[in-house]
Amino acid sequence: MTRLDKAKQILAALGFDAARSNNRSARTLLALSRLTETSSWAEATNTRLGVRAILDWIREELNSPIAENTRETYRRQTLHQFRDAGFVILNEDDPSRATNSSLNNYKLTDAALTVLRAFGTPKFDDLVTRYLGNAPGLLAIYRAERDLTRIPVTLPGGVDVTLGAGGQNVLIKQMIDDFCAYFIPGGAVLYIGDADNKLMHFDEAKLAQLGVVVNTHGMLPDLVVYQSEKNWLFLMEAASSHGPVDAKRYGELRTLFAGSTAGLVYVSCFPDRAVMRKFLADLAWETEAWCASDPTHMIHLNGDKFLGPHAAEPL
């Protein structure tokens, strides 16, 4: 039996399903534990590694060619599930790190490492049993530690939610707290695009009432807010590092919300004017621009009116 087969056997013993005990996941386990074909299981370590480092190790130490475009598959189809099971810790060095940070890293938990080092010894089965018995409690601890770093947000109407820490979610909180308070009083938040959980707040039924049926949530803007008093639907993008409403995005959103019975207002949101200047030349006409650093002001990229929807030409 090869080292890869044994790694798959360990993952299966720890309760992982077929997709998390296949070759991809077994290679990931060997990379995280730094175990080559000639290493003893007792030599396993739990060094923090990013996805790129994991793939590089697999290529070099396991002599397994992996295309760079499989990076997301390893992250989404193996590492996320390892994290959710409490088998690995994400960003032990900085739990508040943004989801899309290049510094994100994964590390086997100490409990997982203990089991791994015992493979092939008489202690292995007993340690697996103990690990599985303790796993729910350990997972609750890891989740609680992760939740401490989340950003609390109170939506208009008093509903409390939390967003993943870091990244553009800091700006999204400011959009909800400040933009909505100044420019959409009484507005109803219908969607929040949290990178940690795309559907953490999604009022699909209300959007459907407004004539918007969304088949792919990935195309939605970062924040969607409805103002019933004016029958306006605000489509807002958080542009802290990328993603303002440029001509391309304007066309995508216009198509996605083509059935809306509410007037559409497109808003690019920035943390400050310095960031906005980087994108100013790309912003689409007939849209709005807002900076969290100057929350009571807005820039209107149009000539015939101030804030409000524009009549759309036929698609």
VEXDREN-818699 format. One record per residue (C-alpha): x negated, z, y negated; residue in three letters. Coordinates in steps of 0.2 Angstrom, whole numbers, padded with zeros to 4 digits, always signed. Example, Ala and Ser with C-alpha at 12.3 -4.5 7.8 and 13.67 -1.06 7.14 Angstrom:
BEGIN
-0062+0039+0022ALA -0068+0036+0005SER 
***
This chain:
BEGIN
+0000+0000+0000MET -0007-0005-0017THR -0009+0007-0032ARG +0006-0003-0040LEU +0017+0000-0025ASP +0013+0018-0025LYS +0017+0020-0044ALA +0034+0012-0040LYS +0036+0024-0026GLN +0033+0038-0038ILE +0045+0032-0051LEU +0059+0030-0038ALA +0056+0048-0032ALA +0058+0054-0049LEU +0075+0046-0050GLY +0072+0030-0060PHE +0083+0015-0056ASP +0077-0002-0049ALA +0073-0009-0067ALA +0063+0007-0071ARG +0053+0007-0054SER +0049-0011-0054ASN +0032-0020-0057ASN +0033-0019-0076ARG +0037+0000-0076SER +0024+0004-0063ALA +0011-0005-0073ARG +0017+0005-0088THR +0015+0021-0079LEU -0003+0016-0073LEU -0007+0012-0091ALA +0000+0028-0098LEU -0010+0038-0085SER -0026+0027-0086ARG -0026+0025-0067LEU -0035+0010-0060THR -0035+0004-0042GLU -0051+0015-0038THR -0045+0030-0048SER -0039+0046-0039SER -0022+0052-0043TRP -0029+0068-0049ALA -0039+0059-0062GLU -0022+0054-0071ALA -0022+0058-0090THR -0008+0057-0103ASN -0017+0049-0118THR -0006+0043-0132ARG -0004+0024-0132LEU +0005+0011-0142GLY +0013-0004-0134VAL -0001-0015-0138ARG -0014-0004-0131ALA -0003-0002-0115ILE -0002-0021-0113LEU -0021-0023-0116ASP -0025-0010-0103TRP -0014-0019-0091ILE -0022-0035-0094ARG -0040-0028-0093GLU -0039-0015-0080GLU -0025-0021-0068LEU -0031-0039-0071ASN -0012-0044-0074SER -0009-0058-0087PRO +0005-0053-0099ILE +0012-0064-0112ALA +0012-0056-0130GLU +0031-0060-0131ASN +0035-0048-0117THR +0030-0034-0128ARG +0048-0030-0133GLU +0053-0031-0115THR +0041-0017-0111TYR +0047-0007-0126ARG +0065-0009-0124ARG +0067-0010-0105GLN +0054+0003-0099THR +0047+0014-0113LEU +0064+0017-0121HIS +0071+0023-0104GLN +0056+0033-0100PHE +0058+0042-0117ARG +0077+0045-0115ASP +0073+0053-0098ALA +0060+0065-0105GLY +0047+0056-0095PHE +0037+0052-0110VAL +0036+0058-0128ILE +0037+0046-0142LEU +0026+0050-0157ASN +0021+0067-0152GLU +0009+0067-0167ASP +0022+0063-0179ASP +0040+0063-0173PRO +0046+0057-0190SER +0037+0041-0189ARG +0048+0026-0193ALA +0055+0016-0178THR +0047+0000-0183ASN +0030+0008-0187SER +0014+0000-0179SER +0008+0017-0176LEU +0022+0022-0163ASN +0014+0029-0147ASN +0020+0035-0131TYR +0013+0049-0120LYS +0017+0056-0102LEU +0024+0073-0103THR +0014+0087-0096ASP +0027+0090-0082ALA +0026+0071-0077ALA +0007+0072-0077LEU +0008+0087-0065THR +0018+0077-0053VAL +0008+0062-0054LEU -0008+0071-0051ARG -0001+0078-0035ALA +0004+0062-0027PHE -0003+0060-0009GLY -0005+0079-0007THR +0007+0092+0002PRO +0012+0098-0015LYS +0020+0082-0021PHE +0038+0084-0014ASP +0040+0102-0020ASP +0034+0097-0037LEU +0046+0082-0038VAL +0060+0094-0033THR +0055+0106-0047ARG +0053+0092-0059TYR +0070+0085-0056LEU +0077+0103-0057GLY +0069+0106-0074ASN +0071+0089-0082ALA +0088+0091-0090PRO +0082+0107-0099GLY +0065+0099-0104LEU +0075+0083-0110LEU +0086+0094-0121ALA +0071+0102-0129ILE +0063+0085-0133TYR +0079+0079-0140ARG +0081+0094-0151ALA +0064+0092-0158GLU +0067+0074-0161ARG +0084+0078-0170ASP +0075+0090-0182LEU +0067+0075-0190THR +0083+0065-0193ARG +0090+0062-0210ILE +0107+0070-0214PRO +0119+0059-0223VAL +0137+0063-0229THR +0148+0048-0230LEU +0161+0046-0243PRO +0176+0056-0237GLY +0165+0070-0230GLY +0160+0063-0213VAL +0142+0069-0208ASP +0130+0058-0199VAL +0111+0058-0196THR +0099+0043-0197LEU +0082+0041-0189GLY +0068+0048-0199ALA +0057+0036-0209GLY +0057+0018-0212GLY +0071+0010-0222GLN +0083+0024-0217ASN +0077+0034-0232VAL +0083+0020-0243LEU +0099+0018-0234ILE +0103+0036-0237LYS +0100+0033-0256GLN +0111+0018-0255MET +0125+0029-0248ILE +0122+0044-0259ASP +0119+0035-0275ASP +0124+0017-0275PHE +0141+0021-0267CYS +0144+0036-0279ALA +0140+0025-0295TYR +0147+0008-0290PHE +0159+0011-0275ILE +0169+0027-0279PRO +0181+0030-0265GLY +0172+0017-0254GLY +0173+0017-0235ALA +0157+0015-0225VAL +0161+0003-0211LEU +0144+0000-0204TYR +0127+0008-0205ILE +0112-0001-0197GLY +0101+0013-0191ASP +0086+0007-0182ALA +0087+0021-0169ASP +0105+0017-0165ASN +0113+0001-0171LYS +0131+0007-0168LEU +0129+0025-0173MET +0143+0021-0187HIS +0153+0005-0184PHE +0171+0004-0189ASP +0175-0012-0179GLU +0194-0010-0181ALA +0194-0009-0200LYS +0183-0024-0201LEU +0194-0034-0189ALA +0209-0029-0201GLN +0199-0037-0215LEU +0197-0053-0204GLY +0179-0050-0199VAL +0176-0051-0180VAL +0157-0048-0176VAL +0150-0054-0159ASN +0132-0050-0163THR +0129-0033-0172HIS +0111-0038-0175GLY +0117-0050-0189MET +0126-0037-0199LEU +0118-0031-0215PRO +0111-0013-0216ASP +0126-0006-0224LEU +0144-0012-0226VAL +0156-0003-0238VAL +0174-0007-0242TYR +0182-0003-0258GLN +0201-0004-0255SER +0206-0002-0274GLU +0198-0019-0278LYS +0198-0026-0260ASN +0179-0029-0261TRP +0168-0029-0246LEU +0150-0024-0251PHE +0136-0032-0239LEU +0120-0022-0243MET +0102-0025-0237GLU +0089-0011-0238ALA +0073-0021-0243ALA +0060-0008-0243SER +0047-0020-0234SER +0058-0035-0230HIS +0076-0041-0229GLY +0083-0044-0246PRO +0098-0056-0248VAL +0088-0072-0251ASP +0096-0090-0249ALA +0094-0090-0230LYS +0102-0072-0228ARG +0115-0076-0240TYR +0121-0091-0229GLY +0120-0081-0214GLU +0131-0067-0221LEU +0143-0079-0229ARG +0146-0087-0212THR +0147-0071-0203LEU +0160-0064-0215PHE +0169-0081-0218ALA +0185-0074-0212GLY +0185-0059-0223SER +0201-0056-0233THR +0191-0045-0245ALA +0180-0052-0259GLY +0162-0052-0254LEU +0148-0043-0264VAL +0130-0046-0259TYR +0118-0033-0264VAL +0099-0032-0261SER +0093-0013-0263CYS +0075-0008-0266PHE +0067+0009-0267PRO +0059+0005-0285ASP +0056-0010-0297ARG +0038-0012-0290ALA +0045-0017-0273VAL +0059-0027-0281MET +0046-0038-0290ARG +0038-0044-0274LYS +0055-0051-0269PHE +0062-0056-0286LEU +0059-0075-0284ALA +0067-0075-0267ASP +0084-0067-0272LEU +0099-0078-0270ALA +0110-0082-0285TRP +0127-0074-0285GLU +0120-0058-0278THR +0116-0041-0285GLU +0100-0031-0285ALA +0098-0012-0286TRP +0084+0000-0286CYS +0085+0018-0280ALA +0073+0023-0293SER +0086+0018-0307ASP +0102+0022-0298PRO +0114+0019-0313THR +0108+0002-0316HIS +0110-0015-0308MET +0104-0033-0310ILE +0117-0047-0308HIS +0109-0063-0302LEU +0123-0074-0310ASN +0129-0080-0326GLY +0148-0080-0326ASP +0152-0062-0322LYS +0145-0045-0318PHE +0148-0035-0302LEU +0161-0043-0291GLY +0164-0056-0278PRO +0163-0075-0281HIS +0175-0088-0275ALA +0166-0097-0260ALA +0165-0115-0258GLU +0172-0122-0242PRO +0160-0120-0227LEU 
***
